[in-house]
Amino acid sequence: MTEIARSADGTTIAYERVGAGPAVVCVDAAGAYRAHGPMRAVAAALADACTVFAYDRRGRGESGDTQPYAVEREVEDLAAVIAAAGGRAHVYGFSSGGLLALRAAAAGVPIDRLALLEPPLGEEGGSALTGEMRALVDAGKHAEAAAHFLAAIGVPEEYATPDPGLVAVAPTLVYDCLLGDATSLDLIARVRTPTLVIDSEGTTGPLPDWAVTIVEALPDGRHLSLPGSWHGVDDADLAGALRDFYYAQS
């Protein structure tokens, strides 16, 4: 059942909850939302041990999209969902959703433990991709923008054709580019929250190296590789790793 949290700027953020136990909030990757992405399956795999909150990031699914966009507003969105979850939570962030979770932790949002699957690193000073994506979206070329984004981030050719669900939220891909540009290693080094960074043994390109770089920057970071495909691992394996980490005593 869809529930609504209200962010600090008044934006409505749609979420759902499943399971029973300590609260875990899931933060989606670029282009993903509850009806289009992996989080419902992750939530189902965790539901035997946790109360899992999955939400639509702003501009996606049933959530609002108050303008102008700012990364800080997305941090407030996550904070609003955590407030709805009881005021504190563990957080799981996938890909650029992991960057958002890191920024929230750095800003003091009450996150007990943080787990990330293959968060990317942006380019200091901003990337060319951000400007290219903004130009395509401003021109109304949403399908072209989605295809360009997938190619630019190194998605293998067999996965690189955007589906209608991704095209529908193409404007929000600019948000993820801005999020990447705004998340530096200096910021990550300010995150005191115990953090697990996971990568897939099936991922090629820079993502596994970025996972190690991020762990090395974190004051309390640890690294785990799991069997999997490109930029993804089995839901059951992921859920087992998350349960072990969230329930760890030290």
Salt bridges, closest charged atoms under 4 A:
GLU3 OE2 - ARG17 NE 2.78
ASP9 OD2 - ARG58 NH1 3.16
GLU16 OE1 - ARG34 NH1 2.88
GLU16 OE1 - ARG40 NH2 2.92
ASP48 OD1 - ARG243 NH1 3.31
ASP56 OD2 - ARG34 NH2 3.04
GLU62 OE2 - ARG34 NH2 2.93
GLU74 OE2 - ARG57 NH2 2.82
GLU76 OE1 - ARG73 NE 2.80
ASP77 OD2 - ARG58 NE 2.67
ASP112 OD1 - ARG88 NE 2.76
GLU118 OE1 - HIS231 ND1 2.55
GLU132 OE1 - HIS148 NE2 2.81
ASP163 OD1 - HIS36 NE2 2.78
ASP176 OD1 - ARG57 NH1 3.07
ASP176 OD2 - ARG60 NH2 2.71
ASP199 OD2 - HIS223 NE2 2.62
ASP220 OD1 - ARG222 NH2 2.64
